[in-house]
């Protein structure tokens, strides 16, 4: 399957398979797809997910993860606190799991479109894995391509442990990139809202105008100087920063 072993390892608690019955049951529920694929003969299953499709600024980041064994606490990144995501991110990188990451800049998103950029970073993340997967579980999208075979899972980061791991890697990687952009372009609040269209971000756009890391192809920015009410329409939608 996803190269997952259930053996206990002499490592810190967040590296070890869960001993708690409830957590073990939760992990098993999130391994249903991986175990079905293992029964069909697949031995190296990668979960694939992205972070940053919807923001008005910053990159889109994708991650692919091949788990070596179940990791207690893994879950959809949106269900975890920032501190817990950081802990699990460190555990994934320290624990012998296969990880590939890729990003597309705001300029690349403007040039190619968000859908094309989304697909490309997912494909590049898979290509950067240190092992060659024989099956992909992809969160939400019918990722183009025939090899390796793949399956789209709606809300996959809540249903597949491998995709959950990828969601954490993508989210933490992107959050760190946005913190760097916050230092490079002070005043926009990138570290807080991660580029999403929050009230604070929209207020900063009205005050400062866009910076080079804003996605100018996105409607509010494409017309910011000629149609300010569009910003208020986005503001009322209250998109999530998760």
Secondary structure in CASP SS format (residue, H / E / C, confidence):
PFRMAT SS
TARGET T0000
AUTHOR 0000-0000-0000
METHOD secondary structure of the structure
MODEL  1
X C 1.00
X C 1.00
X C 1.00
X C 1.00
X E 1.00
X C 1.00
X C 1.00
X C 1.00
X C 1.00
X C 1.00
X C 1.00
X C 1.00
X H 1.00
X H 1.00
X H 1.00
X C 1.00
X C 1.00
X C 1.00
X C 1.00
X C 1.00
X H 1.00
X H 1.00
X H 1.00
X H 1.00
X H 1.00
X H 1.00
X H 1.00
X H 1.00
X H 1.00
X C 1.00
X C 1.00
X H 1.00
X H 1.00
X H 1.00
X H 1.00
X H 1.00
X H 1.00
X H 1.00
X H 1.00
X C 1.00
X C 1.00
X C 1.00
X C 1.00
X C 1.00
X E 1.00
X E 1.00
X E 1.00
X E 1.00
X E 1.00
X E 1.00
X E 1.00
X C 1.00
X C 1.00
X C 1.00
X C 1.00
X C 1.00
X E 1.00
X C 1.00
X C 1.00
X E 1.00
X E 1.00
X E 1.00
X E 1.00
X E 1.00
X E 1.00
X E 1.00
X C 1.00
X C 1.00
X E 1.00
X C 1.00
X C 1.00
X C 1.00
X C 1.00
X C 1.00
X C 1.00
X C 1.00
X H 1.00
X H 1.00
X H 1.00
X C 1.00
X C 1.00
X H 1.00
X H 1.00
X H 1.00
X H 1.00
X H 1.00
X H 1.00
X H 1.00
X H 1.00
X H 1.00
X H 1.00
X H 1.00
X H 1.00
X H 1.00
X C 1.00
X C 1.00
X C 1.00
X E 1.00
X E 1.00
X E 1.00
X E 1.00
X E 1.00
X E 1.00
X E 1.00
X C 1.00
X H 1.00
X H 1.00
X H 1.00
X H 1.00
X H 1.00
X H 1.00
X H 1.00
X C 1.00
X H 1.00
X H 1.00
X H 1.00
X H 1.00
X H 1.00
X H 1.00
X H 1.00
X H 1.00
X H 1.00
X H 1.00
X H 1.00
X H 1.00
X H 1.00
X H 1.00
X C 1.00
X C 1.00
X C 1.00
X C 1.00
X C 1.00
X C 1.00
X C 1.00
X E 1.00
X E 1.00
X E 1.00
X E 1.00
X E 1.00
X C 1.00
X C 1.00
X C 1.00
X C 1.00
X C 1.00
X C 1.00
X C 1.00
X C 1.00
X C 1.00
X E 1.00
X E 1.00
X E 1.00
X E 1.00
X E 1.00
X C 1.00
X C 1.00
X H 1.00
X H 1.00
X H 1.00
X C 1.00
X C 1.00
X H 1.00
X H 1.00
X H 1.00
X H 1.00
X H 1.00
X H 1.00
X H 1.00
X H 1.00
X H 1.00
X H 1.00
X H 1.00
X H 1.00
X H 1.00
X H 1.00
X H 1.00
X H 1.00
X H 1.00
X H 1.00
X H 1.00
X H 1.00
X H 1.00
X H 1.00
X H 1.00
X H 1.00
X C 1.00
X C 1.00
X C 1.00
X C 1.00
X C 1.00
X H 1.00
X H 1.00
X H 1.00
X H 1.00
X C 1.00
X C 1.00
X C 1.00
X C 1.00
X C 1.00
X H 1.00
X H 1.00
X H 1.00
X H 1.00
X H 1.00
X H 1.00
X H 1.00
X H 1.00
X H 1.00
X H 1.00
X C 1.00
X C 1.00
X C 1.00
X C 1.00
X C 1.00
X E 1.00
X C 1.00
X C 1.00
X C 1.00
X C 1.00
X H 1.00
X H 1.00
X H 1.00
X H 1.00
X C 1.00
X C 1.00
X C 1.00
X C 1.00
X C 1.00
X C 1.00
X H 1.00
X H 1.00
X H 1.00
X H 1.00
X H 1.00
X H 1.00
X H 1.00
X H 1.00
X H 1.00
X C 1.00
X C 1.00
X C 1.00
X C 1.00
X C 1.00
END
